[in-house]
Amino acid sequence: IASDGAINLTAGTDVVIPTNVGLHFTDTNEKIESDGTDLTINSGRKINLTPAASGDVHIPVNIGLVFGDGGEHIETNNTNLTITSGGNVVVAATTLDLNGTLDVSGTALVTGVLTTTAATVFNGGTQSNGTVTVGVDDTGYDVKFFGATTGKSLLWDESADSLIVTGTTTLVGTTNLDAVDIDGAVQLDAAFTSGVDGQGYDTKF
């Protein structure tokens, strides 16, 4: 069929192209061909999908969008959108805005600064391999640790600049105190020694 203008096909009819015979556009670099199993689109240029202004490009449910050798593909089952990759999934964007819940079952590696505007809840153990800093010099925050017994806690009160221990304090090792101010009773269950043999100190009661 040779034509210098448009070729109009009557509605309700099909254009039948035999297997292994290509439908060519412009030159042999652009063609659509079927081998009876797969439909292949070949192009020496980019392929543009241009739907109507309000239209979408639809991919049926359980039909994957496959890249390369099939190791990377995107597929939906009408409930979840699954991205499968044998390597990394790279999102190159200035800002990534997630409006839902982020569920990470593996390891999340953040090489930049992680900033949260709401409380962070850890339901499992938390391990820090570096320094933990709360606040900055001259601007601090309360830090509180609760015990297993009701009313027992360890609190750094930033407004009072004081460490408050509610409960029993057990110190293992040497404790260096510049000054001690005791407002309650003191009980010693072992001998009290002041100084060493040949070097003593005044003790006044």
C-alpha positions in Angstrom: 0.0 0.0 0.0 1.6 3.3 -1.1 0.1 6.6 0.1 1.3 10.2 0.3 -1.3 10.9 3.0 -3.3 9.2 5.8 -4.6 5.7 5.5 -8.0 5.4 7.2 -9.1 1.9 8.5 -12.7 1.1 8.9 -13.8 0.6 12.6 -14.1 -3.0 13.6 -11.4 -4.3 11.4 -7.9 -5.5 12.3 -4.5 -5.0 10.7 -3.0 -8.4 10.6 0.8 -8.7 10.4 2.2 -12.2 10.1 4.6 -13.7 12.6 8.2 -12.6 12.2 7.2 -9.8 9.9 7.9 -6.4 11.3 5.9 -3.2 11.3 8.5 -0.6 10.3 8.5 3.1 11.1 10.7 5.7 9.2 13.5 3.2 8.6 14.6 -0.3 9.7 15.8 1.0 13.1 12.2 1.4 14.3 9.9 -1.7 14.1 7.4 -3.8 16.0 7.6 -7.5 15.5 6.2 -10.7 17.0 7.6 -14.2 16.9 4.4 -15.8 18.1 5.6 -15.6 21.8 7.0 -12.2 22.5 6.2 -8.8 21.0 9.4 -6.9 20.4 9.7 -3.1 19.9 13.1 -2.1 18.5 14.2 1.5 18.2 17.5 3.2 17.6 16.0 6.2 19.5 14.1 6.7 22.7 10.5 5.4 22.9 8.0 8.0 24.1 4.7 6.9 25.7 2.4 9.9 25.4 -1.1 9.3 26.8 -3.9 11.8 26.7 -3.6 14.9 28.9 -5.6 13.1 31.7 -4.7 9.6 30.8 -2.3 7.1 32.3 0.0 4.3 30.9 -1.7 1.2 32.3 0.2 -2.1 33.1 -2.2 -5.0 34.1 -2.1 -6.5 37.5 0.6 -9.2 38.0 2.3 -8.1 34.8 5.8 -6.8 35.5 7.7 -3.9 34.0 11.0 -5.7 33.4 14.5 -4.1 33.0 17.5 -5.8 31.4 17.7 -9.6 31.9 14.7 -9.7 34.3 16.6 -9.3 37.5 15.1 -5.9 38.0 11.3 -5.4 37.6 8.3 -3.5 39.0 5.0 -5.3 39.6 1.7 -4.8 41.4 -0.8 -7.4 42.6 -3.4 -4.6 43.1 -2.5 -4.3 46.8 1.3 -3.9 46.9 3.7 -2.4 44.4 6.9 -4.5 44.4 10.3 -3.3 43.2 12.6 -6.3 42.8 16.3 -5.7 42.1 19.4 -7.8 42.4 21.5 -4.7 43.2 20.7 -1.3 44.7 17.5 0.7 44.2 18.8 4.3 43.8 16.4 7.2 44.2 18.1 10.3 42.8 16.1 13.2 44.2 16.7 16.3 46.2 13.9 15.4 48.6 12.1 12.1 49.2 8.7 12.6 50.8 7.1 9.6 52.4 3.5 10.2 53.6 3.0 6.7 55.0 4.8 4.2 57.3 8.3 3.2 56.4 8.9 -0.5 57.3 12.5 -1.6 57.1 13.1 -5.3 57.8 16.9 -5.0 57.1 19.6 -2.6 58.0 19.0 1.2 57.4 22.3 3.0 56.8 22.1 6.8 57.1 25.3 8.5 56.1 24.0 12.0 56.6 22.1 13.7 59.5 18.9 12.0 60.6 16.5 14.7 62.0 13.1 13.9 63.5 10.5 16.4 64.5 8.5 13.9 66.6 9.4 11.5 69.4 11.4 8.4 68.3 10.2 5.1 69.8 12.6 2.1 70.0 10.7 -1.2 70.8 14.0 -3.1 70.7 17.5 -2.6 71.9 19.5 0.5 70.9 23.2 0.4 70.4 25.5 3.4 69.7 29.0 2.8 68.5 29.8 6.5 68.9 29.4 9.4 71.3 25.8 10.1 72.4 25.3 13.9 72.9 22.1 15.4 74.2 21.7 19.1 73.5 24.6 21.6 73.2 26.7 23.6 75.6 24.5 25.9 77.6 21.3 24.3 76.2 20.5 20.9 77.7 17.5 18.6 77.9 16.2 16.2 80.6 17.3 12.6 80.2 15.5 10.0 82.3 16.0 6.2 82.7 13.3 4.2 84.4 14.0 1.1 86.5 12.0 -2.1 86.8 10.5 -1.0 90.1 7.8 1.7 90.3 9.2 5.1 91.2 12.8 4.2 90.6 14.7 6.2 88.0 17.8 8.0 87.1 17.2 11.6 85.9 19.5 14.3 84.6 17.5 17.5 85.4 18.8 20.1 82.9 17.0 23.0 84.7 18.6 22.1 88.0 21.9 20.9 86.5 21.6 17.9 88.8 21.7 14.1 88.5 18.9 12.7 90.6 18.9 9.0 91.5 15.7 7.6 93.0 16.7 4.3 94.4 19.9 2.5 95.4 23.1 3.6 93.8 25.8 0.9 93.5 29.3 2.1 92.4 31.8 -0.5 91.4 35.3 0.8 91.2 37.0 4.0 92.4 34.7 7.0 92.9 36.4 10.4 92.9 34.3 13.1 94.6 35.5 16.7 95.0 33.0 17.4 97.7 30.2 15.5 99.4 27.1 17.0 101.0 25.0 14.5 102.8 21.5 15.6 104.1 20.5 12.2 105.5 21.9 9.4 107.6 25.0 7.5 106.6 25.5 3.8 107.3 28.8 2.1 107.0 28.8 -1.7 107.0 32.6 -2.0 107.1 35.5 -0.3 108.8 36.1 3.4 108.2 39.8 4.3 107.5 41.1 7.9 107.3 44.6 8.1 105.7 47.2 5.4 105.7 49.9 4.2 108.2 52.3 7.1 108.7 50.0 9.7 107.1 46.8 10.6 108.9 44.2 13.3 108.7 42.1 15.3 111.3 38.7 13.7 112.0 36.3 15.8 114.1 33.0 14.7 115.5 
